[in-house]
Amino acid sequence: MPRKRLVVVNVTLQGPEWDFDEKVSFAGRDFRLIRLGTSGDMDAAEKLVWQWSLKADAIAVTGVREAQATGVFKGDPHEVRQVLETTARVPVRDGSMLADVLQEWAVRHVQAEMPGYFNNARTVVLSGKNYERTIRVLREFTANIDFVDPALRTDVPVVLNTNPVVAKAAEVGMWSWRLTPSIFKDHTHGPVEWVSDKLAHRAARDADVIVGSYAELIRFGLEDLAGKTVITNAISDGRLTELGSRGVDLVIDATPRPFRFMVVTAMPEAMAAAMHTEERELTTDDLLGTHPNRGPGAPVASSQRGQTQEPVRLCHPPAEHPVLQQRRGLGHHRQTSGGWGDVVEKAMAYIPPFIYSHVTGIESPTGAEAEGWLISVGGTPKEMLAHSPEFTYSRLLDAAELARKLGAQVMGLGAFTKVVGDAGVTVAKRAPSR
């Protein structure tokens, strides 16, 4: 007797323009896959889950944050939990388990294929909630990660998931926040979100990597994507063409593409749940056992950035300090006041490193582009020799930290900074590696 065709339904808070009803084969089983968009209507989504629980083998519930990004849903994203808990008759999945694994695979795949690609990369995350695993993996290669959501700017998702005490306290706080009347939330969120949005757009202009869904990319502003790498999900051929037309360097899509039509990650997870007949809980091993035998999250657009680096070169003032040369009053004091210039020269040796110049427009014969910075430490050769090597090391390490925050991937010592002490060996050992 042939096995029945399994029915899996994707109820999404996004619109119905991508709805489908298709018959496919997957992992040795026949499926009927259905997508039903509710355009942000949470009640309609809950009703559909209940109706299809009577005749489907598994259900995927998705799209709440994408619907919020496009403006069709204006409620609390946490309300989707109520939809997920509508029924226990059949498995109801949101795709988070499989998405975690595929996101990690995608980032590590690119880093392995193009070594150093994410090293110290300046990264902006449009929504931390759906990309926590991506953020964790990226932190292995770069500390330059910023968030659009002001609530995530202090690394809330990472901290809460790694500290159970803080997680419990935060959950109590979030419960209180959800009970706060909307009018107070709106008055609190408005100014904070406006400032955070402006800061995020500024960070995105200088970023190497943008992390977010396609809907979030649209809301954030596609004009900020030229020359960047985008880590996202569920990118159709049409969306890929649109991103390419906006100048995106590389698109990293962690969503599997086992069919001729686009499905979100929650669908393969729900399909695996439909095939899972054992009493125990579904595990990531079960999910990976049904995953198509192909490289997940493979890059789908060419890029040159992985073959280039963003350099920083350190410099210092010559014996005739630029400050004294460019400030007529100070120069006059140096000549006539018996030592004011020397005082300034000594003081400059203690100032923090600063950006002397930002160099752009560097292009190799292959077309690869790069940018760089000249960072100055304040001490002249005379002052460097007047102090111990450790004094200069500390200034160079401060400069290395500044370079890291700028997104530099390599730093060179220029002029007298490469002579002091052991010619950069100690600085190379102590400098931040990412």
N, C-alpha and C positions, 0 to 999 in steps of 0.2 A: 504494500500500500504506500503510495507516494506521500511524502511529508507535506503538510499544508504550507501555503505561502504565508510567511509572517508579515504582519501589518505593523508599521512603525509610523507614528504621526509626530510631526514637528509643529507645535503650537508656538507661534512667535508673536511678540509684541510689536514687531515691525509690520510694514504694510503688506498687502496681498499681491503686490506686483511681481514677486518672485515665486508665487505659489506653484506647486506641481503635484501631480499624481502619476507616479512612475513605477514600473515593474522592473526589478533588477535582480541580479544574482550576486551574492556576497558571501565569502568564506564558506562556500559549498551549500548555501541555502538560498531559496528564492524569497524575495521580499516585495512588498508593495509599500512604497514610500510616499507620504503625503505631507505637504507643507500648507499650513493655514495661518495667514497673517491677520492680526486683529487691530492693527493701527493704533496701538497704545491702550486698547480697551481691556483692562485687567479683569473685569467681570466677564467679558466675552471669552477671554482666555480660560478662566476658571470653568466656565460652562462647557467649553469645548473639551477640556481635559476630562471632565466628568462623563460627557457623552461618549467620547472615544475610548474611555476605559472599559466600556461594555463590549467593545468589539476589536480593539487593538491589542497587540502583544507587548508594546512598550510605547512610551511617549517621551518626547524631548520638549522641554520648555526653555525658550531662548529669547534673546532680542531686547531685554528690558533696558540695558544701558545704551544700545544702539538707538532704540526708540526715544530715549531721553535725549540723546545727542542731536537727533534730527527734529526734536520738538513735538513729536506726536504723543509722547507720554510725559506728563508733568508731575507725576506722583513720586512716592518714595520707592526707590528700587528694591528696598527690602520687602515690599509687598509681594514680590514674586515668590517668596517663600510660601505664602499662603496658597498660591497656585500649584507649587510643587507638592504640597501636602494635601491636595484635593482628594486624592484616592490612594489606597494601598492595594487596590485590586491588581494593578499591573505596575511594572517599574516605571518611574518618572525620573528622568535624568536631565541635568543641566549642562553636561559636557565638561565640567570642571576637572574631573579626574583624568580624562584623556588629554585635555588641553594642557594640563601641567606637564605631562610627559612629552608631548609633541613640541611644546614651546622650548623645553630644554634641549631636545634633539636638534631643533632648527638652529638655535644660537650656536651650539657646539659644532654642528655641521659646518657652518660658515667659518667659524674660528679655526677649524681643522683644515678646511680647504684653502683658506686665505689667512695664514698665520699672522697674528697681530692685528687683525681687522678691527676688533673691538678694544684693543689696548688703549686705555685712557680716553676712549671716545666720549665726546660730549653728548649726553643723552637726555631727551625730554620725554617723559611718560604722560600721555594724555589721560589714561585711566589706570590707576594701580590695581584696582580690584580684580580685573580679568587677567592681569599679567604679573602676578606675584612671583611665579616661577621664573619668568623671563628676567625680572628685576634681580632675583637672587643669583641667577647665572651670570648676568651682566656684571654684577658686583665683583665677580672673580677677576674681571679684566679691567674694570674702570670704576672709579669712585665719583666720576662727574655725572651724576644722575639727578635730574630735577623733575618736579611734578607740577602739572597744571593745577590739580586739585589742592587748595591750600591745606586741607586736612591731612594730605599725604606728604607735605613738604618736610615733615620731621620723621619720615620713614615709618609711619604708623603701621602699614601692613606687614612689614618685615618684623618689627619689634613685637607686635601683638602675637604673631604666630610662633615666635621663638621663646616667649616668656609667659608661662601659664598664669603667673600671679598678675602680671600687667594685663594679660588678656582678659582675665575675669573682671578686674577693676574697670577696664575699658568697656566691657560689655555692659556693666551696670551703668556707666556713664552714657553709653549710646542708647540704652533703654530709656533713660531720663530724657535724653535729647529728642527721641522719637515722640515722647509724650508732650513735648513743648508745642504750644499752639503755632500754627503756620505763620501767623502774622509776625510773631517774634523771630521765627527762623528767617523769614524774608528780610526783616530789618537788619538781622545780624549778618546774613550771607551776602547781601548786596554789595556793600563797600569792600568787604574782604575778597569776594570773588572777582570784583572789578580790578582790584590791585593785583591779585594773583594772576589773572588773565593777562594783564599788561606785562608783568614780569615774565610769564611763561612765553609770550610771543617774542619778547626780547631774547630769551634764552634759546628759543627755537631758531631764530635767525642765525645764531652762531653754532647750532647743534650739528653733530654728525649723524645722529641716529634719532628717529622719532618712533615711539611705541604707541600704538593705538588702533582701534578698529577703523574701518573705512568711513563709517558714519561720523566718528569723532574727528577724523582727518578733515572731512568736509566742514564740520562745524568750526574746527579750529582755524581753518583757512589754508587751502591748498597752495596759495601763493608762497607760503613759507617752506615748501618742500623741495625747492630746486637744489640739486646737488646732494641730496641726503639719502640715507638708508632708512627704509620704513620696515618695521617689524609689525605685522598685522595678521589678520586671519580672513578666511572666506573671500579671497580676491578672485573674481571672475575675470574672463578675458577682457571684457569691456572695461572693468575697473582698472585692470592692469594697463590697458591702453591709455586711460585717462591719467593715471599716475605717471606713466612714461611721458605723456605730453606736457606734464608739469615739471619735467626735468629731474624726476626722482632717479637716483643712481642705481639703487638696488632695492627690490621688494622681497622680503623674507616672509613667506606665508606658511604658517605652521599647520594649516588645515589640510587633511588628506584629500586627494582628488580621485577617488576610485571610480567615479561615474562621469558621464558626459555633461551632467548638470551639476550645479554648485550646491553642496550641502554644508551645513555648519558642523563643528566638531561634535556637538551633542548628538547628532544623528548616528554616526558610527558607534558612539557609546551606548545609545539606546538600542541599536541593533545587536550589539554584543550582549546587552542585558536581556533582550528577547530570546537569544539563543542559550542563555545561561539557565540551566535547569536544576543545578545543585542547590542544596539548602544554604550553604555558606554565602557570605557577601561577595559581590563581584570585586575582583582585584585588578590592579594595573597589569599583572601578568595575563589575566584573562583578556583584557583589552588588547594588549600587544599581540596576543595569539591570533586575533582576528584582523590585525592591521594589515593592509595591503603590502605586499613585498616590494616596496619601493622606498627611495630616500625621502623621509618626511621633511617638509619645510625647505625644499631645495630652492636656491635663489632663482628667481624668474626674470631677472633683468641684469644686463651687464654692468660692470662697475670698474672704475680705475682706482678708486680711493684705497682699495686694499693693497695696492702696489706703491703707495706713497706714504710719506710720513710728514708730520707737522713739527718742524724743528724749532728749537729755541737756542739762541746763542747768547752767552753772557759776555758783558763788557763792563768797563769801569771808566771813570774819568781819567784823562791824562794828568800830568803834573800841573798844568794850567787848567784848573777846574772849569767846566763849561758854565757853572753858575757864576763864577767870577768873571768869565769872559762876556756873558750875556747880560749881566746886571751891572750897569755903569756905576751905580752907587757903591756896590761891593768892591768892584775893581778899583775905584778911587780909594776906598779904605785900605785896600791891600797895598797900594802904592804909597800912601801918605800917613796912615794911622798906625804904622808900626805893629802889625800883627793881626788885624781883623780878618784878613784873608786866610791866615793860618788857622784862626779859630773856626772859621766856616769850613775849611778843609777837614779839620779834625772832627767837627760835628757831622759832616756829611758821611763820614765813615760809619756812623752809627744808625743812619736812616735805613728803613726797610728797603729791600730791592723794589724797583719800579719798572714799568714798561717804558722803554725809551722809544721804541718804534714797532709798529705792526706792519709786516711785509706781506703783501698779497700779489696775486697775478703771476706767481711762479708756475711755469708750465714746461714739462719735459718734451723732447721730440716725439714721444709716443702719445702726447695729449694729456697725460696725467697732470693734475694740478695739485699745488700745495700752498700753504701759507706758513708764516713763521713770525717770531717776535724777537726783538733785541731787548734783553732785560739787563738793567744796569744795577750793579752794587755801588754804593756811594764812595767807597774808599779808593783813593789814588794809590799808585805803586808805593809811594812814600809811606802812606798810612798802613798799607798791608804789611810792609816790612817792619813797621813800628809795633805791630801786634804779633801775638803768637799765631801759628797756623790754625789753631782751633777757632780763633776769632773769625778768620776768613772762611773757614769751613762752615761755621754757623750761618754766615751771610749767604754762602752758596747754597746751603740746604734750604734756607728760606726762599731763595730764588727758584730752586727746584720745585718746591711746593707751589709757588705761584705759577710755574710753568705747567705743572700737573693740572691745576684748576683751569688753565687756559685751553687744555686739551692737547698739549704737546706730547709727542711720542718719543722724541729724542732731544737731548740737550747737549750743547757743546760749550766748552770753556774757551773764552777768547782773551787775548792780550795777556795781562799779568795774572789773571785768575787761574790760568793753566800752569803757572810756574810755581805758585805758592804751595808749600808743603810737598805732597807726593804726586803732583801733577794730575790730580783728579781721582786717584784711586780710592781714597777715603770717601770722597763725595759720592762716587758711583756706588759704593757699598751701602751708604747710609741714606741715599736719596730714595723717595717713595717710588715703588716699582709700578704703581698704577694710580 
